[in-house]
Amino acid sequence: FFASLMHGRRSLFSFVFGVRGRLSLTHVRTGSRPSGFWNNKVNQREFLDDVAVKEGISSPLEWMSCNLGVTLRNYRGTCLMSKYRNQWELLTAIYPEVEWPAVPPKIPANYWRQKERQTAFWNHLINKYNLSGPEEIPLK
């Protein structure tokens, strides 16, 4: 019986939201989570998906238009936010299949100081414009 109710739902929270509509997680005590819970990307994604249902967010790209830190705090997810340096890193790590812009819309301080980010940006341009290497990127 329970399996038939859960059919097509990713988690118990999404089931509850689907049945109850606007149930507020701020009134539900989730209790403590086991050690290492937030280290698991599946748990992170299920939590964000559940919050998205509650907040009416239908696409991961829509997370970029809200203050994710405040939203997660409202749903007892501050530990998730603390795993990442900023909202951009959290979203791109949890939703890697989404075609995110090459550069976050709001660049965090010192974003370009990391060589990996510089390299990733140049590689993105090379792939996007089908170039054979960085020497083909016009400088002007």
N, C-alpha and C positions, 0 to 999 in steps of 0.2 A: 504494500500500500504506500509506504513512505517513498519507495523508489519511483512509483508512478507520479507522485506529487512533485518530486524533485526533477522529473524529466525535463531536459532543456535548460536547467538552471546550473550555474557554475558553483554555487555555494549555498549554505543554509541562509545566509543573510539575503542573497538575491531572491531566494524563495520567500522569505518573510516579507521583503519589500514588495514582491509581486502580489502576494496575498493581501497584505495589510495596507498597501499603498504608501501612505506617508508616515510610517513609523519612524520616530526620531531616535537615532542612536544615542543622542545626548542624554536620554532618559533610561538607557539600557546599560547596566553595569556589565562590562565584558569580563571583569576580573583580570587577574594577571595572566600573562601569556608565558608559556614555558621558555626556559632559557634557550636562546638561539632562534626563537620564532622569527624575528625580523631579519635574520641572516638568509632566510630562504626566500628566493625570488618569487616562488609560487605563492607563498603567504602574502608577500608584498603586493603582488598583482591582484590576488583575490580581495584583499582589503581595499585597494584603490577602486577596483571594479564595484564593490559593494557601496562605497561612498559615492561613486559616480551615479549609481542608480538612485540613491537618495537625493543627490543634488541635481538630478536631471541632466547630467552630462552624458551625451550619447557618443562622443568620440574622444579618444585620448588627446587630440589636438585642442579640444576645448579646455583642457586643464591649464593651458597657457594663458588663458584670459582671467584666471582667478588666482587668489593668493592661496596657494596650496598649503603653506605652513599654517595659516589660520584655520583653513578647512580641516586639515588633519588634526589639529589641536581640538577642534570641536567634536571629533569622533575618536578621541583617545589614540591618535596615531603619531604623536610627536616622536616616538622612538624611531619610526620609519623615516621621518624627515632628517633625523640626526645621523642616519647612515650615509647621507649624501651631503656634498658641500652646498648644493643649491637645488632649486626646483627643476632646472634644466637637466642636471645630471640624474636626478631621480626619475624623471619621465623617460629620458632616452634609455636608461638602464632597464626599466620595468616594461617598457613598450618598444623593444628593439625593432619590431616589424613595421612600425610606423615610419613613413618617410618624413622625417623631421627636417626643418630648414638646416642648412650647413652651420649656421651661426644662430645662437639664441637671440630672440628679439631684444632682450634686455641683457646685455653682457655684464656678468659679474666683474668686480674689480680684479685686476691681474689675470683675467681670463687668457690673454694671449701670451703670458709668460711661460706657459708650459709648452715645451717642444712638441709633445704628442698632439696638442690641439692645433698647432700650426701645421704639422704634417697632415693631420686628418682633414683640415680645411683645404690644403693644396690638393690632396688626393681626391677630395670631393669634386673640386673644379676639373681635375683631369678626367675623372670618370663621367661627370655630367656633360662635358663638352667633347668627349671622345678624343682627348689629346694623347699623344704618345709620351709626353713628359712635361715637366714644369717649364722647360725652355720654350715651349709653344704658347705659353700664356703671355699675351701682350702686356708690356709694362706701362703703356700709356693709353 
